[in-house]
Amino acid sequence: MYDLELPKQLHLRLVRMLYESLRLDQNDYNSAKTRFDILIKLLRRKHLERKDLCLDPIILIELIENQIETNSNRMKIFPIPNSYQSKLNQLVIISRVYFDVNATESILQRWSQYLCIHCKDFNRYLCYFSLFLPTLLYPEEHQKGFHSWFQDFFSLWLQIPLSKSKLHKPLIILFARLSQTACGYIDWQPYLLEIFQRFDHIVKNKLNDYKNLLKYFLIWIVHLIDPRSKAIDYLRQIIVALNFDNKFDKFILSSLPFVLIHRYQNESKKNCWFNQTPSESLLTETIIRELGSSIQQKFFAKYFIRQTRIESMLLSALIMTNPIVFADLIEENLSIGCDDYSRPNFFCSILHLYASSVYSIISDDTIGPKHRLKLAENLYKITDTLGTHNHSAYPQILSAIKSIVILEIPFFDFAKMSEANLISSLTKFEQKFLKQSDKLVQFPLYFIDRCLNLFEIIGENKHLQEAFSKDFDLILISMFIRCPHRTIEEIIDKIINFYQNNSNATNFKLFELILQNLVLIYPEKIMRKFFPYLLDYFAVLPERFDLENSSNKQNKFKYN
């Protein structure tokens, strides 16, 4: 339907029809779950504006309440399936963006009576509020939105002892969402001291009950920051006391840059769902670099000593906060690691750092041009370590190669441009970049040659093959898509020669990966080269041997 460009009016009609159908037969859980799935897909398909679609929250509220009532009546003998409950929650999360402007008032009237810390079902109704209350409203509608509940809910949060983490969870999640969707429209200044005191207490005492809530707390805190706010000073004091020695602190230090970068990127693009943050509240590069630098210093102090490892995605964000600090240090240590065979852990660490940082470094306006010219040199330097360094480093070596190959640097034919007298009109930087591109054109052939020499070493060792092939596919496809045709012809000839000279070539998983990627992009070239071998087998099939009596020949024939 959507491939045929379903009109917006029909899309809306379909959403409304299915949403209204949720009132029907609420005890048929399989049918309801199917409708949940379809509605989630429809609501995700197009990000509509709230003026286009308005949904009544009461339908979903009744489903939630009916679910609780049914579970208690059945005395948990035939409980409602967990998959139904999780899908319903998911539908509420995606639907609340389209709740009407009076939804907040309806929700508060329905459940406010249960907001007492001594109430038996206090936690359940806190979870309902956290799930249902709409926080994404147009600025002119805020009076009918969070203004009617924020002060009461914040006071309630301060009354709950920190020992009761279950009661804190729904409120912290709600405040994190509010700070994100109404960023710049709330004056957090009067509340900063209490927020940071509580966060500081959790961090200092390493309260493990709050481990799963740290990411929400960080989202909340990061969205409190603006150039005029004291939140930066409070956050700076907390960062000073943290280090990478324990898991609790490490999670905060590695996740904080990710949340900072995520907010900065969101504020840089337009989204029909989210309100644009007012210009005076925007997160600035200066703030990001200042906070990022203090975390980077702590990171470097431990990275090479204790082999501190964090996920690539989080490490990339840490580097993006201030790539200038990383660039020269990484280049220097990369050369040391490639030449030193005696420290495999150090070599793997620097490769992990390089793979995570290369894009951020070359994208930086200040240092990018200088480091862009070193890409080809680094690519060959890293590839040369295949076969010379310990096998345990292969995954990191390939990850580093992939990080350069996927950058989609254009391939230029330097020789042809020289013949056409096009070089003299270019700047010195452009000429250097073209020479590098000429080296990159030769790289696919060099890489394949290196890999074919390694196949005998790797053999049929499944562990080594898996370690080697993790990023292998992506490297191949990135190279082959942009290779000149003459280079591809040379690569195919190398593959054919290897196939002819190695009777067990078909047992090598990596050889098969090379062949499969070539077939995917250049089926005609591969067919032209391989078809004669197939014809030879057909010709000798009835005369030379009986396939039933020769499993080796039979396998070779099937492979061809």
N, C-alpha and C positions, 0 to 999 in steps of 0.2 A: 504493500500500500504506500509506504513512504518512498520507495523507489519510483513510484508513479506520481511523486510530488503531491501528496495528500494536502488539500487546502487547509489553512489554519482553522476555518470555521468547522470543518468536519472533524478535525483533531479535537477541538474544544467540545464538540457535540458528543464525541466518543468518550471523552473523559467524564463529562457530566453524567452521561447515561450509566456508565459503569460505577461511578461514585454513588449515585442514587440506588443502584442495585444492591449495594452493601446492606441496605435495610432489610432485604429479603432473607428469609430462612437463615438466621444467624447461627444456628446450630449445625449447619452443614459445613463442617470445617474444610473439607477438601475443595468444595466448590468456592468457598470464600477465599481460601489461600490462592487458588488459581486467579481469582479476580484481583487479589492484592498484587500478584506478580504482574498482571497485565497493566494495572494502573500505575505501578512503579515505573514500568517501561515507558508508558505514555507520558508520564509527568517528567521523566528524565529526557525524553526524546527532544523536546523543545523547551527551552527556558523561557516561559511566557512571562509577561508582566502581570502584576496583580490586578491591574485594571481589566485585563482580558479574562481572567478566571477568578471566581470567588467560590470557595468551598465552605460548607457548613461543618464546623468541628463537632457538633453534637452527634453526628452519625458515627464518627470514630470513638467519641467518648462513650457512647452506648455500647459499642462493640467491646471496648476495654472493660467496662463495668460488668457486662454480661459474661465475659470470660471469667472474671473473679467469682461472680455469683455461681456460675456453673461448676467451677472447680470446687467450691466449698460444699455445694449440694451433693456432688458426686462423692464427697469425702475422699477424693484423690484415688478412687478405685479405677476410674477411667478418666485420667486427667487430659486436659486439652494438649495436643501435641506442641512440643517446644518450637517446631518449625513454624507453626501457625502464629505463635506469640511473637517470635522474632520478626516475621514478615509484617505483622500488624504494626509493630513498633517502627519498622523501616518505612511503612506507608505514612505513618503519622509524621515522621521526621521530614519526609519530602513534601507532604501535603500542607504542613503548617505555614509554609511560605504564602499560601493562597487563602488562608483563613481570612474571613471578613474583618473589618475594622472593629466591630463590637465583640469579637471572639474573646478578647482578654477579659472583658466584664463578665461574659457568660461563664467562663472557666472559674473565675474568682468566686462568683456567686454560688457555683455548684459545690466547690470543695473548701472554701475558706474556713468553714466551721471545724474542719479537722486539723487546722494548723495550730496544734497545741502540743508542746513537747511531751506532755504526759498522756497524750492520746494513743490508744493501742495501735492504730493504723497510721500513725504519724509519718513513718518512713515511706509507706506505700503512696500516700497522697503527695508527699514531697516529690517522689519520682514522677507522679502524674503531672505535677506543675512543671517539672523540669522537661518533661517530654512534650507537653502541649502548648505552653505559653509562647505565643509568637513574639519574637524579638526583632524580626526584620520588617519594619514598617517605614513608610515615607516619613521624613522628618516632621511634617505638619501633623502626622497622626500619633506622634510619640505621647502626647497628652492622654490619649485613650489606650496607650500601650503600657510600656514599662513604668511610666510615671505613676501609675495607679498601684504598683506593687513593690517597686524596687526598695524603697526605704524600709518597709515592713519586713521584707525578706532578708535584707542585710542585717537588720537588728536581730532577727531570729537566728541568723547564722552566728552572730557574736555570742548568743546565749548558749549555743551547743558546745559542750566541752570537747576538746580535741581528742579525748579518749574514745569518742563515739564517731569513728571514721565513716561508718555506714550512713549516718545522718548528714555528714558533710558532703558526701559524694554528689547527690542530685543538685545541691545548691551551688557547689563549685562548678559543675558542668553547665548549669544555667547561667552563672555569672560570666563564665568564659565565653559562652555563645553571645551573651548580651554585649560584652566588651568588643567582640569581633564584628557584630552586625550593626552596632551603633557607635562605632569608633569615631571619636571627635564630637559626639553629640551629648556626652555625659560629662559632668564636672566631677572627676574622681578625687580631686584634691582633698576634700574633707575625710575621705575614707582610706587614704593611702597608708597612714600609720598603722591602723588595725590590720589591713590586708598583709602588709609586709612583716608585721610582728608575728602573725600566725604562720606565714610562710617560713620565716626565719626560724621559728620554734621547731617546725617540722623538719627543716634541713639540719639544724644543729643536733637534734636528738635522733636523727635518722629513723623516723617513725615509719617502719616498713608497711604499716596498714595503709599508708598514703602513697605507696610506690606507684600504683596504677592511676593515681590522680595527679601525679606530677606534671604530666603533659598538659592537662587542662589548666592547672595552676599557672604554667608557663605561658599558655595562650592568653590567659586573663592578664597576667602581669605585662607581657609584651604589648598588649593593646591598651594599656594604661599610659604608655610612654608617648609623650610629645615634647617638642623642644622647650616648652615652658614648664614642664612638670617636674616635681621632685622625685618622681618614680625612678628616674635614671640614677640619682644619687643613692637611693635605697638599694637598687639592683646592683650597683657597683660595689657597695659594701658587702653584699651577700657573695658576689663573685670572688672577692678578695679572700674570703674564708674557705672557699672550696678548692679541691684539688682532684687529680685524676687517680688517686691511690685507692679509692673505694668505689664500689658500683653505684652507690646512691648519688654521690657527688658527680661521678663520671656521667651518669645519665643526664643530669641537669646541664653540665657544661657542654656536652655534645649535642643536646636537643635545643638549647637556647638559640644558637646561631641559625638553626633550621627554621625555627618559628619567626625569628627576626627577618630572615630573607623571604620567607613565605608572605609575611605581612607586606614587606616592601614591594614584592612583585605584584601582589594583589592590588595594591594602591596605584600601581603603574598602568593597569589595564582597566578597561571599562567592562562592566558586567551589569546586565539589565536587572539582576536580582539585588545586588548590593548597592547601598548608597555610597556615593563618592565621599571619601574622608575630606573634611574641610581643609583648605590649603595650610592653615596655621597649625593643624594637628598632624600633618604628614610626617612619617618617619624619614629622617634625612640620612644621607650617606655618612655624614660626619658622626652621627650617633652610632650607626652600625659599625663603622671602622673603630671607633673608640672602644665599644664593648667587645668587638671581635678581637682586637689586639690583645686585650688583657686575658682572654681565654686562650688565644694562640700561644702566648708566652708560657702559660701553664702546660699546654699540650706538648710543646717542643721540649720542655724540661723533662718530660717522662717518656716521650715517644720512642727514642732510640735506646734509652736505658732499660725500660721495662717492656718494650714492644707493646705499648698501649695501642689497642686496636679498637676502632669504632667503625660502624657501618659506612660504606662508601657514600651513601646519600647524605648522611650527617656530616661526614668529613668534607664533602664538596661544599656544603653550606658554610662550614667553619672557614674554609679557604676563601669563599666568596666574600666574606665579611672584610677581608683585607689581603688580597692576593699578592701584594707587593712584598709582604713579609716572607711569604713562602717561596717565591720564584727562585731567587739566587741560591738559597739554601738547598732546594730540591735539585737544581742543576749540578751543584757541587757534589752532593752526596750520591747522585745517580752515577756520575763518572767513577767515584770510589767503589760503589757497589758492583758495577759491571766488571771492574778489573780485579776485585778481591773475591776469590773462590772460597776462602776459608770462613766466611761469615754469612751463611745462607739466610739466617733470620734477619740480619741487617738488610741484606739484598731484597728480601721479600717485603720488608717494611717500606723501603724507599720506593719500590715499584708500586706498592699499594697507594702510597702518597702521591706519586707521579700520575698514576691513572686517574685518581680522584681530582687532581688539581689542574691538569693540562688545559681543559676547556676554559676554566675560570681565568687562568693566567693569560692565555692568548686573546681572550675577549676583553681584557682590561685595556682601556684607552692609553694608559701611561706606559705600561711595560709590554703590552701585547705584541707590537711590531717587532721588538727585539727578540722575543722568545719564539715568535712564529718562524723566524729564520733558522731556528735550531731543530725544528721538528724532524726533518729528513735525517739529520745527523743522529738524533736520538733514536729514531726508528731503526736505523741500521745497527746502532750500538746495542740496543736491547735485543734485536733479533740474533746478533752474533753470540749471545749468551745461551741460546738453545743448543744443547749438546755439550756445552762446556761447564755449566753450573749444575748443581744438584737437581735431580728430577723433581724434588718437592717444590722447586721454584717455578716449574712450568706454568701452573695456573696463573700466577702473578705476572710472569713474563708475557703470556698471551693477553692478559687483561690490559697491560700497559701498551702492547702493540695495538690492540683493539681501540684504546682511547685515542690514538693518533689517527688510525685508518678511518674511523667513522666521522672524522671532522669534515669530510667532504671537501678537502682542499682541491681546487681545480687542477687537472693535469694539462699542461701545455707542452707542445712540441717545440723545444727550444731551438733545435736545428733548423726547422722550417721557418720559424720567425726570424732567425738570423739571416737566412737566405733572402727573405722578403724585405730586409732592411727595416724591420719594425723595432729592433732592440734600441737603437740610438735615441728614439723619441721617448723612451721610458726613464723614470727616475732611477737613482742608484738602488733604492730599496726594491723597486719593481723588478729590476734586473736580477738582483740577488734572489728574489722570490721565484722568478722564472727558472733560475738555475736549480733551485731546490726542487721545483716541480719536475724538472727533467730527471732528477734522482728518484723522485717518487714514482715516475712512470716505469722505471726499471725495477722498483721494489717487488711487485707481485711475482715476477720471474725469480728474483733472488730468494724470496720467502718460500716459494714452492720447492725450489732446489734444496733449500735448507731442510724443509720438512721431509722430502723424499729420502734424504740421507739419514734422517732420524728414525724412519720407519723400522729399519733393521734393529735399532737399539730398543725402541718401544716394543716391537714384536707384537705378540698377542696378549701382552700383559693388560688385563682389563682395567686395573686400577690406574695405570699410567695413561691408557687410552682415554678413560673418562676425564682424568685430570687435564689432559691435553686438549680434549675436544670441547670443553665448556664454552670457550669464546671462539673456537675455531671456525664455526659456521658463519658467525657474523663478520669475522675478518675476511673470509673468502668472498662472501657476497658483496661486501663493501668495496673490495678490490676489483672483482670481476666486472661489476656494473660500470666502472669508469675506465677500465683498461682500453688502450688502443687495440685495434683488431690484430695488428702484427704481433703484439705481445701475447694476446690470447692464442694465436696460432702457435707461437713458440711454446707456451705452457701446455697446450694439447699435445704437441709433439713429444714433450718431456714425459707426459703422462702415458702416452702410447708406448714409448721406449721402456719406461719402468714396468709397464704391464707385460711387455714381451719378455723382458729379462728377469722377471720375478714370478715364478710359477705360483707362489702363494700370495700374490698381490691382493687377491680378492678377500683374503682373511684380515687385511688391515682396515679397520673401521675408518681411519683417517683418510686413507686412499679413496675409500668409497665416498666420504664427505666431499672431497675435492671434485670427484667425478659427478656427484649429484648436483653440486652447485654450478658446475660448468654446463651440465645438461639443462638445468633450469633456465639459464640465461642465453646459452648458445646451442640450442638443440640441433640446429642444422649442421653446424661445424662438427659436433660430436658424432652425429649420424654419418656424416661423410667419411669420417676417419675410422669409425668402428664397424660400419656395415660390411666392409670386405671380410673382416674376421668371421662374422656371422655366416656369410655366404660360404666361406671355406668349410665351416662345420657342417652346413647342410650338404655340401658336395661329398664329404667323406663319410657322412653318417651311415649309409647302408653298407659301405664297403670295408672301412678300416677297423671299426670296433663296435662291440655291443655295449651300449650305454648301461644296460642292467648290470654288467659285470665289472664296471669301472666307475666307482663312486666319484673319484677325483675328476675324471673326464666329464662325468655327468654334471657335477657342480660347475665346472668351467663352462660347459655348454649353457646351462641355465643362466649363469651370470652374464654371459655374452648376450 
